[in-house]
Amino acid sequence: MQFNPERLELALRRRRLTAATLADRIGFTSVSLSRIRNLRQVPPRETVERIAEALSYPIEFFYGDCIDSVDENSVSFRSLSSVTLREKHAAIAAGCLAYSVADWLKSQYNLPNADLIDCSQERDPAAAARSLRQHWSLGEQPIGNMIKLLESRGIRVFSLAENTKNVDAFSCWRNEEPYIFLNTFKSTERSRFDAAHELGHLVLHKHGGSNQGQQAEDEANSFASSFLMPKADVLSQMPRVHTLNQIIASKKRWGVSAAALIYRLHKIGVISDWQNRTFNIQLRTNYGSTEPDSLPREISVIWKMVLDDLWKHGIPRNKIADELRLPQEELENLLFGLTSGPDLHRPAVGKPSLSVIEEK
Protein backbone atom coordinates (compact mmCIF):
# COMPACT_ATOMS: atom_id res chain seq x y z
CA MET A 1 0.00 0.00 0.00
CA GLN A 2 1.33 3.42 -0.97
CA PHE A 3 1.61 6.45 1.28
CA ASN A 4 -1.61 8.47 1.10
CA PRO A 5 -1.09 12.26 1.33
CA GLU A 6 -4.84 12.83 1.80
CA ARG A 7 -4.61 11.05 5.13
CA LEU A 8 -1.69 13.27 6.10
CA GLU A 9 -3.86 16.33 5.43
CA LEU A 10 -6.64 14.80 7.51
CA ALA A 11 -4.33 14.13 10.46
CA LEU A 12 -2.92 17.67 10.23
CA ARG A 13 -6.42 19.11 10.43
CA ARG A 14 -7.38 16.91 13.37
CA ARG A 15 -4.28 18.05 15.25
CA ARG A 16 -4.88 21.68 14.23
CA LEU A 17 -1.34 21.92 12.93
CA THR A 18 0.11 23.68 9.92
CA ALA A 19 2.43 21.91 7.53
CA ALA A 20 5.18 24.29 8.60
CA THR A 21 4.81 23.23 12.23
CA LEU A 22 4.93 19.56 11.26
CA ALA A 23 8.01 20.14 9.11
CA ASP A 24 9.75 21.78 12.06
CA ARG A 25 8.82 18.86 14.37
CA ILE A 26 10.24 16.22 12.05
CA GLY A 27 13.28 18.24 11.01
CA PHE A 28 12.22 18.82 7.42
CA THR A 29 12.10 21.95 5.33
CA SER A 30 8.67 23.16 4.27
CA VAL A 31 9.65 22.53 0.66
CA SER A 32 10.57 18.88 1.36
CA LEU A 33 7.31 18.27 3.21
CA SER A 34 5.38 20.00 0.43
CA ARG A 35 6.80 17.51 -2.08
CA ILE A 36 5.50 14.66 0.11
CA ARG A 37 2.09 16.29 0.56
CA ASN A 38 1.75 16.75 -3.21
CA LEU A 39 3.03 13.21 -3.85
CA ARG A 40 5.88 14.50 -5.96
CA GLN A 41 8.05 12.42 -3.65
CA VAL A 42 7.10 9.09 -2.08
CA PRO A 43 8.45 9.17 1.48
CA PRO A 44 10.41 6.20 2.81
CA ARG A 45 8.86 4.39 5.75
CA GLU A 46 11.34 5.97 8.14
CA THR A 47 10.00 9.41 7.22
CA VAL A 48 6.40 8.27 7.64
CA GLU A 49 7.31 6.93 11.08
CA ARG A 50 8.55 10.38 12.05
CA ILE A 51 5.35 11.96 10.73
CA ALA A 52 3.23 9.41 12.58
CA GLU A 53 5.08 10.01 15.84
CA ALA A 54 4.80 13.80 15.50
CA LEU A 55 1.03 13.57 14.89
CA SER A 56 0.40 10.71 17.36
CA TYR A 57 -1.23 8.55 14.70
CA PRO A 58 -0.47 4.90 13.88
CA ILE A 59 1.90 4.67 10.94
CA GLU A 60 -0.55 2.33 9.19
CA PHE A 61 -3.09 5.17 9.08
CA PHE A 62 -1.04 6.93 6.40
CA TYR A 63 -1.08 3.88 4.12
CA GLY A 64 -4.87 3.45 4.05
CA ASP A 65 -7.33 4.18 1.27
CA CYS A 66 -8.85 7.61 0.82
CA ILE A 67 -11.61 8.45 3.31
CA ASP A 68 -14.83 10.07 2.16
CA SER A 69 -14.79 13.79 2.78
CA VAL A 70 -17.48 15.86 4.43
CA ASP A 71 -18.79 18.52 2.06
CA GLU A 72 -17.84 21.75 3.80
CA ASN A 73 -20.48 23.65 1.82
CA SER A 74 -23.20 21.53 3.42
CA VAL A 75 -22.00 22.13 6.98
CA SER A 76 -23.16 25.15 8.95
CA PHE A 77 -21.72 26.26 12.27
CA ARG A 78 -24.03 28.44 14.35
CA SER A 79 -21.24 30.44 15.99
CA LEU A 80 -19.51 31.06 12.67
CA SER A 81 -18.17 34.43 13.79
CA SER A 82 -16.42 32.71 16.73
CA VAL A 83 -15.24 29.52 15.02
CA THR A 84 -11.65 29.70 13.85
CA LEU A 85 -10.67 28.06 10.58
CA ARG A 86 -8.59 25.48 12.45
CA GLU A 87 -11.53 24.61 14.72
CA LYS A 88 -13.83 24.25 11.73
CA HIS A 89 -11.36 22.08 9.82
CA ALA A 90 -10.70 19.91 12.88
CA ALA A 91 -14.41 19.28 13.45
CA ILE A 92 -15.03 18.46 9.79
CA ALA A 93 -12.00 16.14 9.78
CA ALA A 94 -13.56 14.33 12.75
CA GLY A 95 -16.64 13.86 10.59
CA CYS A 96 -14.48 12.25 7.90
CA LEU A 97 -13.08 9.79 10.43
CA ALA A 98 -16.62 9.09 11.62
CA TYR A 99 -17.53 8.03 8.08
CA SER A 100 -14.96 5.23 8.23
CA VAL A 101 -16.23 4.22 11.69
CA ALA A 102 -19.80 4.17 10.39
CA ASP A 103 -18.73 1.98 7.46
CA TRP A 104 -17.13 -0.48 9.89
CA LEU A 105 -20.31 -0.54 11.96
CA LYS A 106 -22.44 -1.16 8.88
CA SER A 107 -20.19 -4.04 7.84
CA GLN A 108 -20.60 -5.75 11.21
CA TYR A 109 -24.22 -5.03 12.22
CA ASN A 110 -27.62 -4.52 10.66
CA LEU A 111 -28.67 -0.96 11.49
CA PRO A 112 -32.02 0.87 11.47
CA ASN A 113 -32.76 2.50 8.12
CA ALA A 114 -33.13 6.26 7.85
CA ASP A 115 -36.70 7.35 8.54
CA LEU A 116 -36.95 11.07 7.86
CA ILE A 117 -39.33 13.24 5.88
CA ASP A 118 -38.39 15.96 3.40
CA CYS A 119 -39.73 19.30 4.60
CA SER A 120 -37.59 21.44 2.28
CA GLN A 121 -40.74 22.99 0.79
CA GLU A 122 -42.26 23.76 4.19
CA ARG A 123 -41.98 27.46 5.02
CA ASP A 124 -43.00 27.10 8.67
CA PRO A 125 -40.36 25.27 10.77
CA ALA A 126 -42.90 24.69 13.56
CA ALA A 127 -45.21 22.94 11.10
CA ALA A 128 -42.28 20.80 9.94
CA ALA A 129 -41.58 19.84 13.57
CA ARG A 130 -45.22 18.83 14.03
CA SER A 131 -45.15 16.81 10.80
CA LEU A 132 -42.05 14.89 11.87
CA ARG A 133 -43.52 14.22 15.31
CA GLN A 134 -46.63 12.89 13.62
CA HIS A 135 -44.55 10.76 11.23
CA TRP A 136 -42.70 9.28 14.19
CA SER A 137 -45.91 8.86 16.23
CA LEU A 138 -44.56 10.96 19.09
CA GLY A 139 -47.73 12.88 19.82
CA GLU A 140 -47.21 15.86 22.13
CA GLN A 141 -45.19 14.03 24.78
CA PRO A 142 -41.66 15.10 25.82
CA ILE A 143 -38.69 13.23 24.38
CA GLY A 144 -36.94 11.21 27.06
CA ASN A 145 -33.64 10.56 25.27
CA MET A 146 -32.86 12.58 22.18
CA ILE A 147 -29.88 10.55 20.97
CA LYS A 148 -31.80 7.30 21.41
CA LEU A 149 -34.68 8.69 19.37
CA LEU A 150 -32.39 9.82 16.55
CA GLU A 151 -30.57 6.50 16.39
CA SER A 152 -33.83 4.56 16.40
CA ARG A 153 -34.77 6.49 13.25
CA GLY A 154 -31.58 5.60 11.40
CA ILE A 155 -29.59 8.78 12.08
CA ARG A 156 -25.88 8.15 12.71
CA VAL A 157 -24.92 10.14 15.80
CA PHE A 158 -21.31 10.80 16.79
CA SER A 159 -19.70 12.97 19.44
CA LEU A 160 -17.18 15.74 18.98
CA ALA A 161 -14.72 16.20 21.81
CA GLU A 162 -13.40 19.49 20.48
CA ASN A 163 -12.95 21.12 23.89
CA THR A 164 -14.31 24.41 22.61
CA LYS A 165 -17.68 26.12 22.91
CA ASN A 166 -17.27 27.63 19.46
CA VAL A 167 -18.23 24.39 17.71
CA ASP A 168 -21.82 23.48 18.59
CA ALA A 169 -22.71 20.64 16.28
CA PHE A 170 -23.20 19.92 12.62
CA SER A 171 -25.10 17.55 10.38
CA CYS A 172 -24.91 16.27 6.83
CA TRP A 173 -26.21 13.69 4.40
CA ARG A 174 -23.97 11.00 2.96
CA ASN A 175 -25.31 8.47 0.44
CA GLU A 176 -28.86 9.09 1.71
CA GLU A 177 -27.76 8.45 5.30
CA PRO A 178 -28.14 11.31 7.80
CA TYR A 179 -25.36 12.16 10.26
CA ILE A 180 -25.35 14.37 13.34
CA PHE A 181 -22.22 15.36 15.27
CA LEU A 182 -22.58 16.76 18.80
CA ASN A 183 -19.98 18.57 20.88
CA THR A 184 -19.79 16.87 24.29
CA PHE A 185 -18.24 20.03 25.74
CA LYS A 186 -21.79 21.39 26.06
CA SER A 187 -24.33 20.84 28.81
CA THR A 188 -26.84 18.03 28.32
CA GLU A 189 -29.64 20.51 27.73
CA ARG A 190 -27.64 22.42 25.14
CA SER A 191 -26.58 19.20 23.44
CA ARG A 192 -30.21 18.04 23.19
CA PHE A 193 -31.18 21.36 21.62
CA ASP A 194 -28.20 21.10 19.25
CA ALA A 195 -29.39 17.63 18.23
CA ALA A 196 -32.89 18.93 17.51
CA HIS A 197 -31.40 21.92 15.68
CA GLU A 198 -29.38 19.64 13.41
CA LEU A 199 -32.43 17.42 12.92
CA GLY A 200 -34.13 20.55 11.65
CA HIS A 201 -31.35 21.08 9.12
CA LEU A 202 -31.68 17.47 7.94
CA VAL A 203 -35.40 17.74 7.22
CA LEU A 204 -35.61 21.41 6.20
CA HIS A 205 -32.40 21.92 4.23
CA LYS A 206 -31.51 18.62 2.61
CA HIS A 207 -31.30 19.94 -0.94
CA GLY A 208 -29.10 22.54 -2.53
CA GLY A 209 -26.81 23.23 0.41
CA SER A 210 -29.43 25.65 1.75
CA ASN A 211 -28.47 25.16 5.40
CA GLN A 212 -26.05 28.07 5.19
CA GLY A 213 -26.77 31.54 6.51
CA GLN A 214 -28.67 33.18 9.33
CA GLN A 215 -32.11 32.44 7.90
CA ALA A 216 -31.39 28.71 7.86
CA GLU A 217 -30.05 28.89 11.41
CA ASP A 218 -33.18 30.72 12.60
CA GLU A 219 -35.35 28.10 10.90
CA ALA A 220 -33.45 25.24 12.54
CA ASN A 221 -33.73 26.95 15.94
CA SER A 222 -37.48 27.39 15.49
CA PHE A 223 -37.79 23.75 14.47
CA ALA A 224 -35.81 22.59 17.52
CA SER A 225 -37.85 24.71 19.93
CA SER A 226 -41.13 23.39 18.54
CA PHE A 227 -39.89 19.81 18.30
CA LEU A 228 -38.64 19.62 21.89
CA MET A 229 -41.40 21.75 23.44
CA PRO A 230 -44.70 21.19 21.62
CA LYS A 231 -46.96 24.19 22.09
CA ALA A 232 -49.96 22.21 23.33
CA ASP A 233 -47.91 20.37 25.95
CA VAL A 234 -46.22 23.54 27.21
CA LEU A 235 -49.55 25.36 27.49
CA SER A 236 -51.15 22.48 29.36
CA GLN A 237 -48.26 22.25 31.84
CA MET A 238 -47.47 25.96 32.24
CA PRO A 239 -50.54 28.08 31.50
CA ARG A 240 -49.19 30.78 33.84
CA VAL A 241 -45.67 31.54 35.04
CA HIS A 242 -44.77 33.89 37.89
CA THR A 243 -41.20 33.05 38.94
CA LEU A 244 -37.90 31.85 37.53
CA ASN A 245 -38.00 28.94 39.97
CA GLN A 246 -41.11 27.66 38.19
CA ILE A 247 -39.18 27.57 34.95
CA ILE A 248 -36.16 25.82 36.49
CA ALA A 249 -38.42 23.24 38.12
CA SER A 250 -40.33 22.62 34.88
CA LYS A 251 -37.49 22.53 32.33
CA LYS A 252 -36.64 18.91 33.13
CA ARG A 253 -39.92 17.80 31.61
CA TRP A 254 -38.68 18.80 28.15
CA GLY A 255 -34.97 18.35 28.79
CA VAL A 256 -34.11 21.88 27.74
CA SER A 257 -32.18 24.76 29.25
CA ALA A 258 -33.92 27.38 31.35
CA ALA A 259 -33.09 29.96 28.67
CA ALA A 260 -34.67 27.81 25.94
CA LEU A 261 -37.84 27.36 27.99
CA ILE A 262 -38.05 31.10 28.71
CA TYR A 263 -37.74 31.77 24.98
CA ARG A 264 -40.44 29.22 24.16
CA LEU A 265 -42.83 30.58 26.81
CA HIS A 266 -42.38 34.07 25.43
CA LYS A 267 -42.77 32.90 21.84
CA ILE A 268 -46.12 31.23 22.48
CA GLY A 269 -47.41 34.09 24.61
CA VAL A 270 -47.33 32.60 28.11
CA ILE A 271 -45.02 35.30 29.45
CA SER A 272 -44.86 38.98 28.53
CA ASP A 273 -41.95 40.97 27.12
CA TRP A 274 -41.30 42.33 30.62
CA GLN A 275 -41.26 38.84 32.17
CA ASN A 276 -39.00 37.59 29.39
CA ARG A 277 -36.43 40.31 30.12
CA THR A 278 -36.74 39.87 33.88
CA PHE A 279 -36.32 36.09 33.84
CA ASN A 280 -33.30 36.27 31.54
CA ILE A 281 -31.65 38.90 33.75
CA GLN A 282 -32.32 36.79 36.85
CA LEU A 283 -30.97 33.69 35.10
CA ARG A 284 -27.70 35.40 34.14
CA THR A 285 -27.34 37.05 37.55
CA ASN A 286 -28.01 33.91 39.59
CA TYR A 287 -26.31 31.26 37.43
CA GLY A 288 -24.03 32.98 34.93
CA SER A 289 -23.13 30.53 32.15
CA THR A 290 -23.91 27.48 34.33
CA GLU A 291 -27.07 25.51 33.63
CA PRO A 292 -29.12 25.16 36.83
CA ASP A 293 -30.05 21.63 37.88
CA SER A 294 -28.53 20.05 34.77
CA LEU A 295 -29.52 16.61 33.49
CA PRO A 296 -27.29 13.52 33.20
CA ARG A 297 -25.47 13.34 29.88
CA GLU A 298 -26.97 11.35 27.04
CA ILE A 299 -24.79 8.90 25.11
CA SER A 300 -25.13 6.76 22.02
CA VAL A 301 -27.35 3.74 22.62
CA ILE A 302 -26.23 1.94 19.48
CA TRP A 303 -22.54 2.24 20.24
CA LYS A 304 -23.08 1.06 23.80
CA MET A 305 -24.83 -2.01 22.37
CA VAL A 306 -21.96 -2.59 19.93
CA LEU A 307 -19.25 -2.31 22.56
CA ASP A 308 -21.22 -4.50 24.98
CA ASP A 309 -21.57 -7.08 22.20
CA LEU A 310 -17.83 -7.00 21.51
CA TRP A 311 -17.15 -7.43 25.22
CA LYS A 312 -19.61 -10.34 25.39
CA HIS A 313 -17.80 -12.09 22.54
CA GLY A 314 -14.39 -11.44 24.04
CA ILE A 315 -13.26 -8.92 21.43
CA PRO A 316 -11.09 -6.09 22.75
CA ARG A 317 -12.67 -2.67 22.51
CA ASN A 318 -9.65 -1.33 20.68
CA LYS A 319 -10.44 -3.71 17.80
CA ILE A 320 -12.30 -0.99 15.91
CA ALA A 321 -9.45 1.51 16.22
CA ASP A 322 -6.92 -1.15 15.22
CA GLU A 323 -8.89 -2.23 12.16
CA LEU A 324 -9.41 1.37 11.06
CA ARG A 325 -5.80 2.32 11.87
CA LEU A 326 -6.99 5.13 14.12
CA PRO A 327 -5.62 6.42 17.42
CA GLN A 328 -7.73 5.05 20.26
CA GLU A 329 -8.38 8.60 21.46
CA GLU A 330 -9.95 9.55 18.13
CA LEU A 331 -12.38 6.66 18.38
CA GLU A 332 -13.18 7.49 21.98
CA ASN A 333 -13.84 11.12 21.03
CA LEU A 334 -16.33 10.01 18.38
CA LEU A 335 -18.11 7.40 20.52
CA PHE A 336 -19.01 9.47 23.59
CA GLY A 337 -16.04 8.12 25.54
CA LEU A 338 -17.51 4.60 25.59
CA THR A 339 -14.50 2.70 24.26
CA SER A 340 -12.64 2.43 27.56
CA GLY A 341 -13.56 -0.81 29.34
CA PRO A 342 -12.63 -4.44 30.02
CA ASP A 343 -11.22 -6.61 27.23
CA LEU A 344 -11.39 -10.36 26.69
CA HIS A 345 -10.20 -12.58 23.84
CA ARG A 346 -12.63 -14.93 22.13
CA PRO A 347 -13.82 -14.96 18.51
CA ALA A 348 -17.19 -13.52 17.52
CA VAL A 349 -19.50 -14.88 14.82
CA GLY A 350 -22.42 -13.65 12.77
CA LYS A 351 -23.74 -10.20 11.94
CA PRO A 352 -26.34 -9.31 14.58
CA SER A 353 -29.01 -6.68 14.19
CA LEU A 354 -29.12 -3.59 16.36
CA SER A 355 -32.61 -2.51 17.29
CA VAL A 356 -33.10 0.69 19.26
CA ILE A 357 -36.54 0.70 20.87
CA GLU A 358 -37.82 4.19 21.47
CA GLU A 359 -39.51 4.68 24.83
CA LYS A 360 -43.07 5.98 24.73
ZIURWO-V372158 format. One record per run of one state. SS is the DSSP state (helix for helix, strand for strand, loop for the rest). FROM is the first residue (numbers start at 0). TO is the last residue. Records with the same first field share a line. If there is no record, write none. Layout:
BEGIN
SS=FROM-TO, FROM-TO
END
This chain:
BEGIN
loop=0-3, 14-17, 26-28, 37-43, 55-57, 63-70, 74-83, 108-108, 110-123, 135-144, 152-154, 160-167, 174-175, 183-186, 204-212, 228-229, 237-242, 254-256, 267-271, 287-299, 312-317, 324-326, 334-351, 353-359
helix=4-13, 18-25, 29-36, 44-54, 58-62, 71-73, 84-107, 124-134, 145-151, 187-203, 213-227, 230-236, 243-253, 257-266, 272-286, 300-311, 318-323, 327-333
strand=109-109, 155-159, 168-173, 176-182, 352-352
END
